[in-house]
Each structure stands twice: as structure tokens, then as C-alpha cells.
Amino acid sequence: MVFGRSKRGGRKAPAEPVTLKVLVAGGFGVGKTTLVGAVSEIKPLRTEETLTEAGRRFDDTQGVEAKTTTTVAMDFGRITIHDELVLYLFGTPGQDRFWFLWDELASGALGAVVLADTRRLEDSFAAIDYFERRSIPFTVAVNCFDGAERYPADTVREALDLDGEVPVMQCDARQRESARDVLISVVEHAMHTAAQRAAHSPAEA
């Protein structure tokens, strides 16, 4: 941020960028923390705790047996898309027992990423249902885990019973450019949705 008084006749100070809030959601162990960490231009804030034997009955690690930590509040990061647009990223916890935090995290969000794993697609239903009920635009990003089957977007869309306008794409949550493309999709989809809603809303008297 630049401070100081501009000189008469000098160049205008650069405009402040638009800042937008985007959620990164999905099931347990689907790659939310990885995506935020891969794309953030600042050191991401993480609230991870080590999985314990006592928590095994709550945290289904089938398919992600190597996972040793879990997010208990949120992940936070920031990415500058260009000089006029900055995204603040909030990764949600994936387990049922932390869902009470979602309403607070979702407040003021432009849109969301729902990360999906083709080995456990059913774990995406809760996040999809949450955003659909609250009319929050979202993109479904299939995280391409090593060894997992890859399916066409239409197959994933049908399996998740998604509306035809919801973007579905593949990504590698470990790769910055891939994660960035997902976030750009969220922004574009949210802007398109907002324009559609404005066009169909009654004109003011």
C-alpha cells in the first residue's frame, strides 16, 4: 500500500485493488490445505492438529490412510490475481463436528471451491448442498490424486447431480497454476451468476 500526498499535476495514486473472499471446501483429506498453501503468496495460516486414536471413530481415513493431521478451524491465504483483484482464501474444516464454523466463514464470500476426490465423491455432497441452499456460487474441482481414476466432467456432474451451469474441472492442488485456474473459474462463475440475478430481478420503481 502506498501512502503520501500526491503532488499537484503528478500522476494519480494507484487505485486500491478489489478484495474478495473465496472459500475452499470439501470432504476430509481432499486437499483443501494443500491448495491454499500451493497458491498463497503469503505464508498460509493453518490450524492443523495431529490425528489421534481417539478421533479415528470420527475421522474416516479410508482412502487417505497416510493423512496424519486435520484442519480444526480454517486455513487462510491470499493471492493477487492481477493489480486490481486480490482473493482472500478461507479453507473450511472437512469433518462434521466442525461444521458449526462454516456459517461464520461463509459470511461475505463471493463464491467457493468444492474440492472432490473421485475415490470418495460422496464426501462432496455436504459442501455442495451447503452452497446450493445458500445460493453461493461454486466450482467443483476434482483433485487428481495419484492412482485415482479420472472421469470426464459430464460424468462427474451427473454423479454429483449438479446444475448444468456449475463449472466442473480437474486440478492438481499441489500446483500453483492449476489451483489459480480453479480460483479464476470461481470468480468468473460468481460474476456471471450475479449478472444473471441482476437481469432477472424486478426493476426498482
Residue, then its C-alpha position, 0 to 999 in steps of 0.5 A: m500500500v502506498f501512502g503520501r500526498s500526491k503532488r499537484g499535476g503528478r500522476k494519480a495514486p494507484a487505485e486500491p485493488v478489489t478484495l474478495k473472499v473465496l472459500v475452499a471446501g470439501g470432504f476430509g483429506v481432499g486437499k483443501t490445505t494443500l491448495v491454499g498453501a500451493v497458491s498463497e503468496i503469503k505464508p498460509l495460516r493453518t490450524e492443523e492438529t495431529l490425528t489421534e486414536a481417539g478421533r479415528r471413530f470420527d475421522d474416516t481415513q479410508g482412502v487417505e490412510a497416510k493423512t496424519t493431521t486435520t484442519v480444526a478451524m480454517d486455513f487462510g491465504r491470499i493471492t493477487i490475481h492481477d493489480e486490481l483483484v486480490l482473493y482472500l482464501f478461507g479453507t473450511p474444516g472437512q469433518d462434521r463436528f466442525w461444521f458449526l464454523w462454516d456459517e461464520l466463514a461463509s459470511g461475505a464470500l463471493g463464491a467457493v471451491v468444492l474440492a472432490d476426490t473421485r475415490r470418495l465423491e460422496d464426501s462432496f455432497a455436504a459442501i455442495d448442498y451447503f452452497e446450493r441452499r445458500s445460493i453461493p456460487f461454486t466450482v467443483a474441482v476434482n483433485c487428481f490424486d495419484g492412482a485415482e481414476r479420472y472421469p470426464a466432467d459430464t460424468v462427474r456432474e451427473a454423479l454429483d447431480l449438479d446444475g448444468e451451469v456449475p463449472v466442473m474441472q480437474c486440478d492438481a492442488r499441489q500446483r500453483e497454476s492449476a489451483r489459480d485456474v480453479l480460483i479464476s473459474v470461481v470468480e468468473h462463475a460468481m460474476h456471471t451468476a450475479a449478472q444473471r440475478a441482476a437481469h432477472s430481478p424486478a426493476e426498482a420503481 
